[in-house]
């Protein structure tokens, strides 16, 4: 299987769309199998991202009492420092084992929206390489 490279931010943004694909019954079995393998890779990267995000929140923010997972930034410059670091992290490039699939594979997937396709466009072959009718 070949590898593709994607920015961590793109991967994080696409996680729910990939999960939606994995549950889609209209996809051919070989594609569902490949997506299930991809989900395992994405899960590991997503977990590492969440851990890094939590560490950055703890570094720059202060936990809000009674609201687990909520942080406040004081002074406001701390929020800007957090944002700069999380954005830098989201620019990291991740390699995944994946062979892009033709857009035609998704024709019968009624639950997949244009927004979902936009989030996972790096999983799909370029339109130039897909035969036109």
C-alpha positions as CSV (number, residue, x, y, z in Angstrom):
1,X,0.0,0.0,0.0
2,X,1.3,3.5,-0.8
3,X,1.6,6.3,1.7
4,X,-0.1,9.7,1.5
5,X,1.0,12.7,3.5
6,X,-1.6,15.0,5.2
7,X,-1.3,17.8,7.7
8,X,-2.4,16.9,11.2
9,X,-5.0,19.6,11.2
10,X,-6.6,18.2,8.0
11,X,-6.7,14.8,9.7
12,X,-8.2,16.1,12.9
13,X,-10.9,18.0,10.9
14,X,-11.7,14.9,8.8
15,X,-12.0,12.4,11.7
16,X,-15.8,12.4,11.9
17,X,-16.2,12.3,8.1
18,X,-13.9,9.2,8.0
19,X,-16.0,7.6,10.8
20,X,-19.1,8.3,8.7
21,X,-17.5,6.6,5.7
22,X,-16.7,3.6,7.8
23,X,-20.4,3.2,8.7
24,X,-21.7,3.7,5.1
25,X,-23.3,0.6,3.8
26,X,-23.2,1.7,0.1
27,X,-19.4,1.4,-0.2
28,X,-17.8,-1.7,-1.8
29,X,-16.4,-4.1,0.8
30,X,-12.8,-3.6,-0.3
31,X,-13.1,0.2,0.3
32,X,-14.8,-0.4,3.7
33,X,-11.9,-2.6,4.7
34,X,-9.4,0.0,3.7
35,X,-11.3,2.7,5.6
36,X,-11.4,0.5,8.7
37,X,-7.6,0.2,8.5
38,X,-7.3,3.9,7.9
39,X,-9.5,4.6,11.0
40,X,-7.0,2.7,13.2
41,X,-4.2,5.0,11.9
42,X,-6.3,8.1,12.3
43,X,-7.3,7.1,15.8
44,X,-3.7,6.9,16.9
45,X,-2.8,10.3,15.5
46,X,-6.0,11.8,16.9
47,X,-5.3,10.5,20.3
48,X,-1.7,11.9,20.2
49,X,-3.2,15.2,19.1
50,X,-5.7,15.3,21.9
51,X,-2.9,14.6,24.4
52,X,-0.7,17.4,23.0
53,X,-3.7,19.8,23.0
54,X,-4.4,19.0,26.6
55,X,-0.8,19.6,27.5
56,X,-0.9,23.0,25.7
57,X,-4.2,23.9,27.4
58,X,-2.6,23.1,30.8
59,X,0.5,25.0,29.9
60,X,-1.2,28.2,28.9
61,X,-4.6,28.1,30.5
62,X,-6.2,27.7,33.9
63,X,-8.9,25.1,34.5
64,X,-12.3,26.5,35.2
65,X,-13.8,25.2,38.4
66,X,-16.8,22.9,37.9
67,X,-16.3,22.7,34.1
68,X,-14.0,19.8,33.3
69,X,-12.0,20.3,30.1
70,X,-12.7,24.0,30.1
71,X,-9.8,26.5,30.5
72,X,-9.5,30.3,30.7
73,X,-6.6,32.3,29.6
74,X,-5.4,35.2,31.7
75,X,-3.9,37.4,30.4
76,X,-5.3,37.1,26.9
77,X,-1.8,36.8,25.5
78,X,-1.7,33.3,26.9
79,X,-4.6,32.4,24.5
80,X,-2.6,33.8,21.7
81,X,0.4,31.8,22.7
82,X,-1.8,28.6,22.9
83,X,-3.3,29.4,19.5
84,X,0.1,29.9,17.9
85,X,1.4,26.5,19.3
86,X,-1.7,24.5,18.4
87,X,-1.7,25.9,14.9
88,X,2.0,25.0,14.6
89,X,1.1,21.4,15.7
90,X,-1.7,21.2,13.2
91,X,0.8,22.0,10.4
92,X,2.8,18.8,11.2
93,X,2.7,16.3,8.3
94,X,1.5,12.8,9.0
95,X,2.1,9.8,6.7
96,X,-0.7,7.3,6.3
97,X,-1.0,4.0,4.4
98,X,-3.7,4.7,1.8
99,X,-4.4,4.4,-1.9
100,X,-6.7,7.2,-3.1
101,X,-10.0,6.0,-4.5
102,X,-12.0,7.4,-7.4
103,X,-14.8,9.9,-6.6
104,X,-17.2,7.5,-8.3
105,X,-16.9,5.1,-5.3
106,X,-19.0,7.6,-3.3
107,X,-21.9,8.0,-5.9
108,X,-24.3,5.8,-3.9
109,X,-23.4,7.1,-0.5
110,X,-26.4,9.3,0.3
111,X,-25.2,10.1,3.8
112,X,-21.9,11.6,2.5
113,X,-22.3,15.3,2.0
114,X,-20.3,17.8,-0.1
115,X,-18.8,19.0,3.2
116,X,-17.7,15.5,4.1
117,X,-16.0,15.1,0.7
118,X,-14.3,18.4,1.1
119,X,-12.8,17.3,4.4
120,X,-11.6,14.0,2.9
121,X,-10.5,15.2,-0.5
122,X,-7.0,14.0,0.2
123,X,-8.4,10.4,0.2
124,X,-9.9,10.8,-3.3
125,X,-8.1,10.6,-6.7
126,X,-7.9,13.9,-8.5
127,X,-10.7,14.5,-11.0
128,X,-8.3,14.6,-13.9
129,X,-7.4,11.0,-13.2
130,X,-11.0,9.8,-13.1
131,X,-12.5,9.0,-16.5
132,X,-15.3,11.4,-17.5
133,X,-18.6,10.1,-19.0
